Every structure is written in structure tokens, then in C-alpha cells.
Amino acid sequence: MTETLVITGAGGDIGSAVASRMASPDTRVLLVDVDLPNLRAVESAVRDAYSEVAILQCDVSSEHDAVRYSRFASEFGGGSVDRFFNNAGITGACVPLTEYPTETFDRVLAVNVRGVFLGLKHIGPLMGSGAAVVNTSSIGGSAGQANMAAYIASKHAVMGLTRTAALEWAARGVRVNAICPGPVAGQMMSTIFAGLGLDPQARAAQVPMGRLAHPSDVADSVAFLMSSAAGHVTGTSIPVDGGRLAG
């Protein structure tokens, strides 16, 4: 039986890694992102590994677009969605809280919180017993980081949405969990390091396991949370941080 997978933020480092990791001839995938060139590149990379691949350019913070991609997913999946990687997110500014531009704060929360909420709101009704959602939070969802007020606030909020949806949907057999990456090698982390004036090599040396995560490390944990091996796991999160939160 063919399953339907939806990935938002599919054009980014983690989204594309999950698209590659979850590839199966028994799965159809809908790739959603605001960045059409990146979306097309991911589509090209995974096209032959799925039974079907579709792409849709959307702004996840727009309810109109959330309705559009959920309706597309319903038609694409024959009325249901089995796996949902609710992943799209942005970093925002890296400045002190008292200097943080209000419009930037609002935009980060619109994408990272409203976008996750809208994904749950509109994809959730398409999911039945055995279905699984993984939201992308961060180790910043349980710890602070100076000069990243909006991002940290947004990732704390994603954890709240994850727990709430898990409780509401448990009775119908839909699991909802979160993935919490630490520093992940890639474009987003490069932007954060540059904004905070941090040296990537020095930052990697602070990770107990001695390196930044690879997108594939995150994808492996997402795949676990979406699998039957995690069939009694809901309302929780997996840090993929090389031990950062252990200290």
C-alpha cells in the first residue's frame, strides 16, 4: 500500500535530507517550500526514488497557502496523509532583544509558529490511525541563546504545539513528536554563526561528540519517529545535538 508523505521546508538542508532518507517506491511525496529553485533541485534528486513526487511553492505562514497545500495533499494522497514533516522555519536576526526589529520578530513567529500551527490544523484532519507528525523544533526549544529572541521563542512554542496536538490526537492513533537539532552543518547554521560572530570550528569543538550534526543525522531521527518502531512514542522530542543538552 502506497503511503503519502508531506514535507514543508523541503528545499532546506534538513528538509531535503529527510526527503532523501524517507524515499521509498511505496511512498508518494509532496515537497513544499517558498524557494522554488531549491524545491525543484530536491525534486530532481529524489524523483526516481518515490512512486510519485509533487512540488508546491507555498508560504507556510499564509493560511491560504496552508489550505492550498493540504487540499493538494488530500487529492495527491487519495484523501489521506500518512507522514507529515512540519519543518519549515527561518532564523531571523541575531541582535540583542532590546534592539530586535519588531517586524522581524513577527515574521519569525509567523513562519516558525503560525506555520507549524497551520500545518497541524489543515493536515491533521487528513491523518488516521497509524499516521505520524514530526515538527521541527531545536535545542533552542528547551534552552536559551543570547541575541536570538524570536528564534528561541518560536522553538519553545513549537514544543507546546507538539505536546498539545499529541494529547488531542492520541485517541485516534495519530502520533505527534518533535525533532530538536543542535548546530547542524549547512546554510542556516552558517547564517546563525555569522550573525552571532561565532567560529564554526570552535563551536563544533564545544559539542561533546566533537562535531556539528549532519542533516542526515537529523533525517535518521525523523525517520525513526515516523516509523512503526516509534509506535508508542508521542508528545516528546529527540535532541540531535551530540550531547549539548547533557552538560
GIKAUR-V748755 format. One record per backbone hydrogen bond with DSSP energy under -0.5 kcal/mol. NH is the residue of the N-H (numbers start at 1). CO is the residue of the C=O. Records with the same first field share a line. If there is no record, write none. Layout:
NH = CO  CO
This chain:
3 = 26
5 = 28
6 = 83
7 = 30
8 = 85
9 = 32
10 = 32
12 = 9
16 = 12
17 = 13
18 = 14
19 = 15
20 = 16
21 = 17
22 = 18
23 = 20
27 = 24
28 = 3
29 = 52
30 = 5
31 = 29  54
32 = 7  30
33 = 56
36 = 34
39 = 35
40 = 36
41 = 37
42 = 38
43 = 39
44 = 40
45 = 41
46 = 42
47 = 43
49 = 46
50 = 46  47
51 = 24  27
52 = 27
54 = 29
56 = 31
58 = 33  56
60 = 58
62 = 59
63 = 61
66 = 62
67 = 63
68 = 64
69 = 65
70 = 66
71 = 67
72 = 68
73 = 69
74 = 70
75 = 71
76 = 72
77 = 73
78 = 75
79 = 74
80 = 77
81 = 126
82 = 4
83 = 4
84 = 132
85 = 6
86 = 84  134
87 = 85
95 = 147
99 = 96
100 = 96  97
105 = 101
106 = 102
107 = 103
108 = 104
109 = 105
110 = 106
111 = 107
112 = 108
113 = 109
114 = 109
115 = 110
117 = 113
118 = 114
119 = 115
120 = 116
121 = 117
122 = 118
123 = 119
124 = 119  120
126 = 123
127 = 124
130 = 173
131 = 128
132 = 82
133 = 175
134 = 84
135 = 177
136 = 86
137 = 135  179
139 = 181
141 = 138
142 = 139
143 = 139
148 = 145
152 = 148
153 = 149
154 = 150
155 = 151
156 = 152
157 = 153
158 = 154
159 = 155
160 = 156
161 = 157
162 = 158
163 = 159
164 = 160
165 = 161
166 = 162
167 = 163
168 = 164
169 = 165
170 = 166
172 = 169
173 = 170
174 = 169
175 = 131  173
177 = 133
178 = 236
179 = 135
180 = 238
182 = 240
185 = 213
190 = 186
191 = 187
192 = 188
193 = 189
194 = 190
195 = 191
196 = 192
197 = 193  194
198 = 193
200 = 198
203 = 199
204 = 200
205 = 201
206 = 202  203
207 = 204
209 = 242
210 = 207
213 = 183
217 = 214
218 = 214
219 = 215
220 = 216
221 = 217
222 = 218
223 = 219
224 = 220
225 = 221
226 = 222
227 = 223  224
230 = 227
231 = 228
233 = 230
234 = 232
235 = 176
238 = 178
240 = 180
241 = 239
244 = 241
246 = 243
247 = 243  244
